[in-house]
Amino acid sequence: MLHGPCYCARESHTQGVVQTIEVYADVTCPFSHVALRRLVERRDLLERHDVVIRVRSWPLELVNGKPLRGELVGEEIAELRAATTPDLFAGFNSNQFPRTSLPALMLEASAYLSDDRTGEEVSLALRTALFEQGRDVSDPAVLATIAASMGIAIPGPEAAQVVHADWHEGERRDVSGSPFFFVGDQGFFCPTLNIERVEGHLRISVDRKASEAFFDHCFS
């Protein structure tokens, strides 16, 4: 696997109680974009309006000691579009790939300080801007536009503290990459995709059995 996991922890569901799915992910990880979009699509299909997604920071440039490169992500996206997700990444522009994901992660973290619904909307909007609209989500003007559209302020220093706290909490919870989900005590790494390199070539395919098992755990 290329980037590592996302995290999903589930509260017991009773009528009128919001169920939270936790996800440790980096904004710049294309596999997280796919996983989150598919999770939201399934939630909408099932009309599970009681479920909210809590995205926590898994900053790959801090985890790996260097940020992702636009060329590598472009290669991953080309294979994703060809093999599994022709409906996604339509506007991706590797020339506009951010040199750091930390400003976007800070905006995401700041939005979650308001409430989980706002945080989820901002998290998805950041990924849409990057992967579907080809916008640089480290650009202050881009982030200001997203913040204004969601009615939130540009984050202050406390947001950086939340990003680092999420990262270290993820380490304590044995998160190993982006995206990795946990449902209850069961973990799922990038549950909708098989990702491997064969003789130096990237190969990606949909893991339909694993996907259905994952969704069953999330929405049972």
C-alpha positions in Angstrom: 0.0 0.0 0.0 1.2 3.5 -0.8 0.0 6.0 1.8 -1.4 4.1 4.8 -4.8 4.0 6.5 -7.9 5.9 7.6 -9.7 5.4 10.9 -13.4 4.6 11.6 -14.7 4.2 15.1 -18.4 3.6 15.6 -20.7 4.6 18.4 -23.6 2.3 19.2 -26.6 3.4 17.1 -30.0 4.2 18.7 -32.8 6.2 17.3 -32.1 9.9 17.4 -28.4 9.4 18.3 -25.8 10.6 15.8 -23.3 7.8 14.8 -19.8 9.0 14.1 -17.3 7.4 11.7 -13.8 8.5 12.3 -11.3 8.7 9.5 -7.6 9.5 9.7 -6.6 10.8 6.3 -4.5 13.4 4.4 -6.3 15.9 2.2 -3.8 15.3 -0.6 -4.2 11.5 -0.6 -6.2 10.4 -3.7 -7.2 7.1 -2.1 -8.8 8.9 0.8 -10.8 11.0 -1.7 -12.1 7.8 -3.3 -12.9 6.2 0.0 -14.7 9.2 1.4 -16.8 9.7 -1.8 -17.8 6.1 -1.8 -18.7 6.2 1.9 -20.9 9.3 1.4 -22.5 7.8 -1.7 -23.5 4.7 0.3 -24.7 6.7 3.2 -26.9 8.8 0.9 -28.2 5.6 -0.8 -29.2 4.2 2.5 -30.6 7.5 3.7 -28.5 7.2 6.9 -28.7 10.8 7.9 -27.8 9.8 11.4 -24.2 9.1 10.4 -21.6 11.8 10.3 -18.0 11.4 9.2 -15.3 12.8 11.5 -12.1 13.2 9.5 -8.9 13.5 11.6 -5.5 14.6 10.4 -3.0 12.1 9.2 -0.4 14.5 7.7 1.7 12.4 5.4 4.4 15.0 5.0 5.0 14.7 8.8 4.5 10.9 8.9 6.9 10.3 5.9 9.2 13.3 6.5 8.3 14.8 3.1 5.2 15.9 1.3 3.6 14.0 -1.5 4.7 14.9 -5.0 2.3 15.9 -7.7 3.9 13.6 -10.3 3.4 10.5 -8.0 -0.2 11.5 -7.2 -0.8 12.1 -10.9 0.4 8.6 -11.7 -1.9 7.2 -9.0 -4.9 9.2 -10.3 -4.3 8.1 -13.9 -4.5 4.5 -12.8 -7.5 5.1 -10.6 -9.4 6.7 -13.4 -8.4 4.0 -15.9 -9.2 1.1 -13.6 -11.8 2.0 -11.1 -13.0 5.6 -10.8 -13.7 7.2 -14.2 -16.2 9.5 -12.5 -13.6 11.1 -10.2 -10.6 13.4 -10.6 -12.0 15.0 -13.7 -10.3 18.4 -13.0 -7.1 17.3 -11.3 -4.1 19.4 -12.3 -0.7 18.1 -11.1 0.8 21.6 -11.7 -1.6 22.9 -9.0 -0.7 20.2 -6.5 0.0 21.8 -3.1 3.5 21.7 -1.8 2.1 21.1 1.7 -1.2 19.8 3.0 -0.9 21.4 6.4 -2.9 24.6 5.7 -5.8 22.5 4.3 -5.6 20.2 7.3 -5.7 23.2 9.6 -8.8 24.5 7.9 -10.4 21.1 8.2 -9.5 20.8 11.9 -10.8 24.3 12.6 -14.1 23.5 10.9 -14.5 20.5 13.2 -14.0 22.8 16.2 -17.4 24.3 15.2 -19.3 21.0 14.8 -18.9 17.7 13.0 -21.4 18.5 10.2 -19.5 21.6 9.3 -16.2 19.8 9.6 -17.4 17.1 7.2 -18.6 19.6 4.6 -15.3 21.5 4.7 -13.3 18.2 4.5 -15.2 17.1 1.4 -15.0 20.6 -0.1 -11.2 20.7 0.2 -10.9 17.4 -1.6 -13.4 18.5 -4.3 -11.3 21.7 -4.8 -8.1 19.7 -5.2 -9.1 16.6 -7.1 -12.2 17.8 -9.1 -11.4 21.4 -9.7 -7.6 21.4 -9.9 -7.1 24.1 -7.2 -4.1 24.5 -5.0 -5.5 24.0 -1.4 -2.4 25.4 0.1 -3.2 28.8 -1.5 -4.6 31.2 1.1 -7.1 32.6 -1.4 -8.5 29.2 -2.2 -8.8 28.4 1.5 -10.4 31.7 2.3 -13.0 31.1 -0.4 -13.9 27.7 1.0 -14.0 29.0 4.6 -16.3 31.9 3.5 -18.6 29.5 1.6 -19.0 27.5 4.8 -19.4 30.5 7.1 -16.2 29.8 9.2 -13.1 31.9 9.9 -9.6 31.3 8.7 -8.0 29.0 11.3 -5.7 30.3 14.0 -2.7 28.7 15.7 -4.9 26.3 17.7 -5.7 24.5 14.5 -2.1 23.5 14.0 -2.2 22.0 17.5 -5.2 20.0 16.6 -3.5 18.6 13.5 -0.5 17.5 15.5 -2.7 16.1 18.3 -4.7 14.0 15.7 -1.5 12.7 14.2 -0.1 11.6 17.5 -3.4 10.2 18.6 -3.5 8.2 15.4 0.0 6.8 16.2 -1.3 5.7 19.6 -4.2 4.0 17.8 -1.9 2.2 15.4 -3.0 4.1 12.4 -0.5 3.3 9.6 -1.6 5.3 6.6 -4.2 7.2 4.7 -6.9 6.0 4.6 -7.5 3.5 7.4 -10.8 2.8 8.9 -11.8 1.1 12.1 -15.4 0.0 12.8 -15.7 -1.1 16.4 -12.6 -3.2 17.0 -12.1 -4.2 13.3 -9.8 -2.2 11.0 -10.0 -1.6 7.3 -7.2 -0.3 5.2 -8.4 1.5 2.0 -11.3 -0.9 2.0 -12.7 -0.2 -1.5 -9.4 -0.8 -3.4 -6.6 -3.3 -4.0 -3.4 -1.4 -4.6 -0.1 -3.0 -5.5 3.0 -2.6 -7.7 3.7 -5.4 -10.2 7.2 -5.2 -11.7 7.4 -1.5 -11.0 3.9 -0.7 -12.4 1.1 0.5 -10.3 -2.0 -1.7 -10.3 -5.3 -0.7 -8.8 -8.6 -2.6 -8.7 -11.9 -2.5 -6.9 -12.2 -4.9 -4.0 -16.0 -5.4 -4.1 -16.2 -8.1 -1.4 -14.1 -6.0 1.0 -16.1 -2.9 0.1 -19.4 -4.5 0.9 -18.1 -6.0 4.2 -16.8 -2.5 5.2 -20.2 -0.8 4.4 -22.0 -3.5 6.2 -20.0 -2.8 9.3 -20.4 1.0 9.0 -24.2 0.9 8.4 -25.4 -2.3 10.1 
